[in-house]
Amino acid sequence: MTIKSKVSLYISIFFTLLFCIVSIFIVKSFSNFRQEEFEGRLRERAMSMIKLLVEFDDGVGDIKSKIDKTKIHELYNEKSLVFDPNYNLIYSNMDDEQIKWSKSDLDLLKRDQTFFKKEGENEIYGVFYDSDNKDYFALISANDSTGKRKVNYLIFIIIISGIAFISASWLVSFYLVKNQLKPLDDFLSKVKSINNLNQETKLEITGSDKNEINLLGIEFNYMIDRIREGFLRQKEFISHVSHEFRTPLARMSAKIENQMTLDSTSEAFLKNIFKDTNLLSELMDS
């Protein structure tokens, strides 16, 4: 995997995880807010019933009719139970559905004053009201269908926007990384084209930004200049050395050739020396 692919992948994964974390936080926060808000509504309903009981404590029938008149603000699937200090049920609007309760629940309610719990689709709020005349226990259960629909709609919106955001982040990250690292591709192609016959290759430095790629290009061009200078010095050295060797060899060849015309007794020996000298000269030329 290339560096461009790795960087693009890491950036995309980072933004994907970041979006998921933020989305989970938003959904969790909104769910907690919905629950707290609904718990407050249950508390208000429970306290309104208890206050009516405290106000009309002279007859159960009157109390029941008064409480029933407050159903204009009734919650969805609302069920209510009210108990006196002896745990006797004094009010109920239950039909076929029941609130599951036990004496231990009322004992816990008396000790902690309030509690809140979930039971299936419904949520139950309990409150203990300590008045001067009489104490009351109230249990109220309801289903916050509206609030749950809002949470589900929020999750749906986050999923749709998440798909769009994540797709866009992946595409944009790959495009930006590829565009920003394009000089590296040019750098690679230039390096491949360099040899001892092509030493004029240099990178084009775009802009005046001193980013890592431009700095690398500047150093690369400086290195090419030094390499070219080294090649030139090498050629000059070889030329000088060849010249220095060729001159005495030429003189030796001339003297031997002259000697061959003067001394016939050593002609074979001189021919061999002359041949070797010429061979040495050819090697130096190479």
C-alpha angles and dihedrals in degrees: 000000000000124000090250092055093046094049092046091048094048093048092048093048091048094053091043092054091043091053091047092050093048091046093051090048092050094047092045093048093047091047091052090048091050091050094047091047092049091046088055091052091050089049091053092050092048094047092047090055093048092048089053089051091051091047097045103036095144101083138013094217093056090046093051093049092048092050092046090054089062091064089102085089094039118145124233112283090355118182123181137191127183124190133191123229090275091057091252116149109242101166135025135159093187122139123169094333120073136200108234108231140152138190089261089060091056091046089052090047092051091051099043098030092221142026138181127201142155126245113183110302092342130080121215127211123189129190135182114213116199110196131171094252105032141354123234137196118206128189119185127180129188143152117243094210093157094052092046091051089053091052092048091048090050090052090049092051091048092050093050094044090043092056090049094044095046093047091049093046092052093049095043094046092051092047096046094045092048091048095046094047096044091105087064090061089051089047091054094048091049092050091051091053095055118104138139090279095047110050099139094080114122135168119248111237108215117204129348097271113128095218124148095264094050091046089050090050092050092051090046092054090047089051091050090053091052092047091050090048089051092051091050092050090049092052091048091049093050090047092051094046092048091050093049092051096040095057098059091039090055090051091048091051091050094050093047091049090052091047091053090060092050105041115045095175093069097038095118092049093047092048091057092049091048091050092050092048092053090048090052090051091052090051091051090051089053 
